[in-house]
């Protein structure tokens, strides 16, 4: 029986398929290009949310309303006019009873102006100003929270879309591997089991694509909800995540100081503390009386005949009630001070946790991109060449392919985890880094 040559036409076909497989594998590292508008980048989503989110619009309107309360809080109360008709029955005269000022015995007009003393108007203005600052800070905190949620949701959307893309590329790679296995089998160089295993692997991964598609649609619905859009509204494929700031940006001490200075939730609590302190001082000033001054012209017939002046004041005799109000105001200040400190402590703890997570994600991504992924690619190329020459079995080639897929998936997860940690840090700091 003649010896079979090592390279038959089928064997040469396997060489061409191997070359095609190598080219397909090389495409896995290429950056995909997506076309689209809303959803393709994070900046566009944030701009859309800032303009369209109804909750944010409501908070801004509330802040505008609070700012309009500052001027009235420090203004003088409206003056009071009192009209007193005396002897409306015209007793002692022949005139009939009347309610007309010039047809009664005499008419007194009292013009009174309440005048708060002891700096109470300034304190009321301070309370209203602090409340307006609190409302503005709450609106900024609402946007800060919303922007953080959008950043996290976009990272999850990028993860779902990226995982789906990697999986589809693997399906295409496995199809090429199946062709290579079939060509080697046709040339008598491999067992049929190799092609069957490639088909089984493809079927299993296509089943994973169903789950990944569900994850992607859920991420889309989550983003649309944050954007106040219909859950099924179309979003473009995410193109890329934001580049991470330099490592020097993440100095813990500097970020703690920035968070205390710029976090809008902290600013809202501090404004609320100022309001409580001013209200306490105003409550203490209520120990002292306020006055009303007035002018009293008296009309007889059609002429003003006499003028009078008046001064009126309240007498703060209910001392026990006022002491209770003062103790209440003092307790509110203490409670708000403790609440502010608790919020700061919570944010500082979250900041430290996310800084550690971001550092771990950066190092993981660098390790995978710099070592694990190149090593996995080299291992796959080596296994592919060895399988083509019959030096390794198909299972070894499949394992090499799985290593590449896992490395790519792990790198994607590390990138997304870093983005989510960055979003949390920016939420705590209160501004983009």
Wavefront OBJ file of the C-alpha trace (Angstrom):
o trace
v 0.000 0.000 0.000
v 1.509 3.347 -1.032
v 2.493 5.739 1.692
v 0.139 8.745 1.975
v 2.056 12.002 1.361
v 2.071 14.359 4.309
v 0.462 17.143 2.283
v -2.466 16.304 0.024
v -4.721 18.950 -1.606
v -6.885 18.658 1.506
v -3.840 19.270 3.647
v -3.008 22.362 1.619
v -6.622 23.420 2.153
v -6.112 23.147 5.887
v -3.096 25.426 5.554
v -5.229 28.047 3.828
v -7.927 27.659 6.479
v -5.315 28.042 9.195
v -4.146 31.261 7.556
v -7.737 32.489 7.422
v -8.184 31.463 11.057
v -5.094 33.434 12.023
v -6.442 36.479 10.186
v -9.796 36.110 11.947
v -8.011 35.859 15.290
v -6.051 39.027 14.488
v -9.339 40.870 13.994
v -10.342 40.114 17.574
v -7.902 42.761 18.762
v -9.191 45.412 16.371
v -11.273 48.240 17.792
v -14.850 48.098 16.507
v -16.502 51.206 15.077
v -20.076 52.025 15.980
v -22.268 54.626 14.393
v -24.986 56.342 16.310
v -25.991 59.296 18.396
v -27.560 59.011 21.830
v -25.871 56.204 23.712
v -22.662 56.147 21.714
v -20.802 58.225 24.305
v -21.270 59.163 27.937
v -21.045 62.936 27.409
v -24.098 62.909 25.148
v -26.120 60.980 27.712
v -25.194 63.402 30.486
v -26.093 66.430 28.352
v -29.439 64.869 27.479
v -30.221 64.045 31.107
v -29.273 67.533 32.305
v -31.721 69.049 29.826
v -34.569 66.519 29.978
v -34.748 64.885 33.411
v -37.999 66.023 35.110
v -36.822 65.396 38.682
v -33.819 67.628 38.125
v -36.058 70.303 36.589
v -38.349 70.123 39.632
v -35.419 70.592 42.019
v -34.215 73.607 40.045
v -37.653 75.202 40.186
v -37.777 74.615 43.940
v -34.383 76.280 44.272
v -35.641 79.269 42.267
v -38.697 79.474 44.521
v -36.532 79.370 47.653
v -34.305 82.166 46.362
v -37.384 84.367 45.900
v -38.205 84.009 49.593
v -35.033 85.800 50.731
v -36.121 89.374 50.066
v -39.591 89.078 51.655
v -38.065 87.420 54.738
v -36.090 90.553 55.606
v -38.701 93.112 54.546
v -40.895 95.088 56.905
v -44.371 93.655 57.412
v -47.191 95.356 55.547
v -48.639 98.366 57.361
v -52.130 98.159 58.836
v -54.987 100.611 58.373
v -57.745 100.726 60.961
v -60.922 102.817 60.501
v -63.136 103.489 63.554
v -66.570 105.086 63.075
v -67.872 106.594 66.301
v -71.496 107.545 67.066
v -72.797 105.914 63.899
v -76.368 106.362 65.218
v -75.772 110.120 65.465
v -77.038 110.277 69.041
v -77.898 113.790 70.138
v -78.392 115.063 66.608
v -81.249 115.047 64.159
v -79.253 113.107 61.577
v -80.165 109.567 60.662
v -77.754 106.695 61.450
v -75.049 106.295 58.803
v -71.847 104.409 57.946
v -70.340 107.192 55.890
v -67.267 108.759 57.552
v -68.432 112.322 57.003
v -71.975 111.620 58.315
v -71.102 110.183 61.734
v -69.912 111.752 64.939
v -66.215 111.336 64.156
v -63.935 108.901 62.317
v -60.495 107.776 63.405
v -57.953 106.506 60.859
v -55.077 104.569 62.390
v -52.040 103.823 60.185
v -49.802 101.258 61.961
v -46.431 99.880 60.946
v -44.993 96.829 62.762
v -41.236 97.216 63.292
v -39.230 94.106 64.352
v -36.271 95.143 66.491
v -33.003 93.635 67.723
v -31.835 92.458 64.285
v -34.730 90.040 63.791
v -35.212 91.038 60.153
v -31.574 90.288 59.390
v -31.861 86.919 61.112
v -35.001 86.040 59.157
v -33.126 86.976 55.992
v -30.223 84.778 57.069
v -32.570 81.834 57.626
v -34.166 82.324 54.197
v -30.752 82.701 52.558
v -29.529 79.475 54.135
v -32.724 77.718 53.022
v -32.187 78.981 49.464
v -28.594 77.760 49.539
v -29.826 74.422 50.812
v -32.364 74.160 47.974
v -29.693 75.018 45.395
v -27.336 72.456 46.897
v -30.103 69.839 46.866
v -30.653 70.497 43.166
v -26.913 70.080 42.581
v -26.941 66.930 44.714
v -29.810 65.566 42.637
v -27.795 66.112 39.477
v -24.685 64.666 41.116
v -26.568 61.496 42.074
v -28.234 61.252 38.666
v -24.929 61.734 36.821
v -23.327 59.044 38.982
v -26.137 56.605 38.211
v -25.869 57.347 34.487
v -22.114 56.777 34.565
v -22.569 53.435 36.315
v -25.411 52.408 33.988
v -23.361 53.370 30.939
v -20.465 51.239 32.207
v -22.866 48.315 32.633
v -24.211 48.940 29.129
v -20.658 48.969 27.787
v -19.968 45.693 29.609
v -23.066 44.027 28.149
v -22.335 45.258 24.630
v -18.635 44.389 24.892
v -19.336 40.900 26.234
v -21.754 40.301 23.389
v -19.196 41.517 20.849
v -16.434 39.293 22.259
v -18.767 36.299 22.279
v -19.819 36.860 18.671
v -16.179 37.080 17.652
v -15.519 33.798 19.445
v -18.419 32.184 17.569
v -16.851 33.287 14.301
v -13.453 32.012 15.424
v -14.944 28.653 16.377
v -16.622 28.419 12.974
v -13.194 28.819 11.371
v -11.764 26.239 13.729
v -14.545 23.856 12.752
v -13.677 24.328 9.077
v -10.041 23.622 9.873
v -10.982 20.455 11.792
v -13.243 19.260 8.940
v -10.509 19.887 6.369
v -8.009 17.913 8.439
v -10.533 15.152 8.879
v -11.168 15.072 5.129
v -7.429 14.745 4.607
v -7.204 11.930 7.128
v -5.163 14.037 9.517
v -7.665 14.349 12.389
v -10.661 12.606 13.877
v -14.234 13.636 13.175
v -14.639 14.282 16.874
v -12.664 17.531 16.468
v -15.297 19.067 14.182
v -18.099 17.846 16.449
v -16.445 19.424 19.498
v -16.160 22.719 17.617
v -19.876 22.542 16.818
v -20.765 21.779 20.434
v -18.667 24.704 21.605
v -20.448 27.020 19.157
v -23.854 25.839 20.331
v -22.967 26.454 23.968
v -21.707 29.959 23.209
v -24.788 30.799 21.150
v -26.824 29.890 24.228
v -24.722 32.403 26.174
v -25.561 35.044 23.577
v -29.216 34.798 24.603
v -28.323 35.734 28.174
v -25.996 38.487 26.994
v -28.723 39.936 24.785
v -31.040 40.005 27.795
v -28.366 41.773 29.858
v -27.909 44.319 27.107
v -31.635 45.044 26.844
v -31.874 45.404 30.615
v -28.955 47.843 30.587
v -30.684 49.810 27.826
v -33.923 49.981 29.818
v -31.983 51.103 32.907
v -30.291 53.907 31.000
v -33.534 55.017 29.358
v -35.229 55.201 32.766
v -32.478 57.518 34.026
v -32.886 59.628 30.883
v -36.689 59.786 31.345
v -37.230 57.957 28.034
v -39.363 54.990 27.102
v -37.828 51.733 28.316
v -37.637 50.354 24.792
v -36.251 53.514 23.167
v -33.270 52.885 20.915
v -29.760 53.595 22.145
v -26.665 53.429 19.984
v -23.895 50.978 20.786
v -21.425 52.436 23.323
v -18.180 53.316 21.569
v -15.708 53.585 24.411
v -15.341 54.311 28.098
v -13.731 57.471 29.393
v -9.956 57.432 29.818
v -9.005 57.236 33.474
v -7.308 60.290 35.015
v -3.658 60.065 35.970
v -2.854 58.059 39.075
v -1.684 61.231 40.854
v -5.268 62.515 40.704
v -6.354 59.883 43.204
v -4.488 61.188 46.218
v -6.710 60.280 49.162
v -5.934 63.355 51.254
v -6.555 65.794 48.405
v -9.798 64.075 47.433
v -11.045 64.192 51.021
v -10.536 67.951 51.071
v -12.251 68.333 47.685
v -15.193 66.234 48.819
v -15.717 68.360 51.919
v -15.533 71.525 49.841
v -17.487 70.557 46.709
v -19.848 67.691 47.507
v -23.351 69.172 47.073
v -24.932 66.858 49.655
v -22.438 68.116 52.254
v -23.117 71.689 51.121
v -26.857 71.122 51.593
v -26.352 69.810 55.126
v -24.032 72.702 55.995
v -26.604 75.194 54.680
v -29.235 73.451 56.765
v -26.951 73.809 59.798
v -26.575 77.559 59.133
v -30.339 77.858 58.881
v -30.781 76.079 62.214
v -28.175 78.310 63.873
v -29.807 81.492 62.586
v -33.225 80.218 63.648
v -31.847 79.523 67.130
v -30.523 83.079 67.365
v -33.864 84.412 66.151
v -35.646 82.376 68.819
v -33.390 83.914 71.470
v -34.160 87.425 70.176
v -37.865 86.743 70.646
v -37.279 87.391 74.334
v -37.370 91.092 73.451
v -40.507 92.920 72.359
v -41.337 94.280 68.939
v -43.205 97.553 68.433
v -45.793 99.075 66.177
v -45.909 102.796 65.521
v -48.893 104.619 64.106
v -50.463 107.904 63.090
v -54.123 108.595 64.062
v -55.936 111.406 62.215
v -59.525 112.062 63.343
v -62.195 113.284 60.936
v -65.271 115.262 61.919
v -67.592 115.995 59.079
v -65.461 116.592 56.039
v -62.373 117.865 57.906
v -59.438 116.288 59.749
v -59.580 118.007 63.081
v -57.023 116.239 65.289
v -53.893 114.131 64.940
v -52.532 111.502 67.268
v -49.501 109.233 67.538
v -49.396 105.701 68.916
v -46.809 103.136 69.956
v -47.721 99.515 70.625
v -45.547 96.628 71.741
v -45.951 93.013 72.663
v -44.986 91.900 76.165
v -43.055 88.578 76.143
v -44.394 87.208 79.397
v -44.710 83.525 78.421
v -41.186 82.737 79.551
v -41.639 78.976 79.923
v -42.986 78.660 76.385
v -40.103 80.695 75.032
v -37.551 78.625 76.946
v -39.038 75.474 75.421
v -38.751 77.009 71.968
v -35.148 77.947 72.655
v -34.303 74.435 73.835
v -35.968 73.039 70.722
v -33.924 75.337 68.461
v -30.726 74.394 70.294
v -31.492 70.681 69.929
v -32.142 71.157 66.205
v -28.709 72.757 65.815
v -27.044 69.863 67.637
v -28.956 67.314 65.568
v -28.038 69.008 62.304
v -24.390 69.283 63.294
v -24.338 65.547 64.051
v -26.107 64.781 60.773
v -23.516 66.778 58.835
v -20.659 64.983 60.564
v -22.280 61.595 59.926
v -22.640 62.350 56.212
v -19.021 63.443 55.961
v -17.841 60.282 57.742
v -19.966 58.110 55.446
v -18.622 59.794 52.319
v -15.029 59.510 53.510
v -15.488 55.781 54.115
v -17.020 55.293 50.675
v -14.197 57.310 49.146
v -11.526 55.107 50.689
v -13.331 51.946 49.599
v -13.699 53.100 46.005
v -10.117 54.343 45.786
v -8.916 50.880 46.802
v -11.263 49.261 44.271
v -10.143 51.578 41.492
v -6.489 50.874 42.185
v -7.133 47.121 42.070
v -9.082 47.440 38.806
v -6.329 49.528 37.190
v -3.637 47.056 38.176
v -5.739 44.100 36.997
v -6.416 45.717 33.639
v -2.733 46.579 33.198
v -1.659 43.030 34.089
v -4.159 41.475 31.676
v -3.397 43.894 28.831
v 0.371 43.796 29.321
v 0.960 40.120 30.084
v -2.002 37.741 30.248
v -3.631 38.683 26.955
v -0.409 38.673 24.868
v 0.550 35.380 26.473
v -2.860 33.905 25.686
v -2.647 35.102 22.073
v 0.832 33.614 21.719
v -0.402 30.358 23.234
v -3.281 30.233 20.756
v -1.022 30.857 17.762
v 1.355 28.175 18.991
v -1.502 25.711 19.531
v -2.939 26.533 16.115
v 0.369 25.849 14.382
v 0.907 22.677 16.408
v -2.612 21.409 15.617
v -2.085 22.108 11.924
v 1.034 19.963 12.043
v -0.663 17.281 14.105
v 1.436 17.846 17.228
v -1.430 18.678 19.613
v -5.050 17.582 19.772
v -8.106 19.745 19.195
v -8.831 19.976 22.930
v -5.570 21.864 23.406
v -6.579 24.331 20.695
v -9.975 24.805 22.336
v -8.333 25.456 25.704
v -6.074 28.083 24.128
v -9.121 29.770 22.585
v -10.920 29.747 25.933
v -7.930 31.379 27.604
v -8.069 34.235 25.114
v -11.795 34.677 25.617
v -11.408 34.677 29.391
v -8.555 37.181 29.225
v -10.597 39.520 27.021
v -13.650 39.169 29.268
v -11.567 39.784 32.401
v -9.963 42.834 30.856
v -13.387 44.213 29.913
v -14.683 43.611 33.435
v -11.635 45.335 34.935
v -12.180 48.352 32.664
v -15.847 48.542 33.590
v -15.117 48.105 37.294
v -12.628 50.976 37.093
v -15.263 53.142 35.390
v -17.835 52.342 38.060
v -15.337 53.122 40.818
v -14.462 56.382 39.066
v -18.161 57.290 38.861
v -18.562 56.677 42.586
v -15.476 58.740 43.415
v -16.750 61.624 41.277
v -20.142 61.371 42.994
v -18.453 61.618 46.387
v -16.169 64.470 45.329
v -19.083 66.240 43.643
v -17.358 66.993 40.334
v -15.617 65.273 37.444
v -11.947 64.462 37.923
l 1 2 3 4 5 6 7 8 9 10 11 12 13 14 15 16 17 18 19 20 21 22 23 24 25 26 27 28 29 30 31 32 33 34 35 36 37 38 39 40 41 42 43 44 45 46 47 48 49 50 51 52 53 54 55 56 57 58 59 60 61 62 63 64 65 66 67 68 69 70 71 72 73 74 75 76 77 78 79 80 81 82 83 84 85 86 87 88 89 90 91 92 93 94 95 96 97 98 99 100 101 102 103 104 105 106 107 108 109 110 111 112 113 114 115 116 117 118 119 120 121 122 123 124 125 126 127 128 129 130 131 132 133 134 135 136 137 138 139 140 141 142 143 144 145 146 147 148 149 150 151 152 153 154 155 156 157 158 159 160 161 162 163 164 165 166 167 168 169 170 171 172 173 174 175 176 177 178 179 180 181 182 183 184 185 186 187 188 189 190 191 192 193 194 195 196 197 198 199 200 201 202 203 204 205 206 207 208 209 210 211 212 213 214 215 216 217 218 219 220 221 222 223 224 225 226 227 228 229 230 231 232 233 234 235 236 237 238 239 240 241 242 243 244 245 246 247 248 249 250 251 252 253 254 255 256 257 258 259 260 261 262 263 264 265 266 267 268 269 270 271 272 273 274 275 276 277 278 279 280 281 282 283 284 285 286 287 288 289 290 291 292 293 294 295 296 297 298 299 300 301 302 303 304 305 306 307 308 309 310 311 312 313 314 315 316 317 318 319 320 321 322 323 324 325 326 327 328 329 330 331 332 333 334 335 336 337 338 339 340 341 342 343 344 345 346 347 348 349 350 351 352 353 354 355 356 357 358 359 360 361 362 363 364 365 366 367 368 369 370 371 372 373 374 375 376 377 378 379 380 381 382 383 384 385 386 387 388 389 390 391 392 393 394 395 396 397 398 399 400 401 402 403 404 405 406 407 408 409 410 411 412 413 414 415 416 417 418 419 420 421 422 423 424 425 426 427 428 429 430 431 432 433
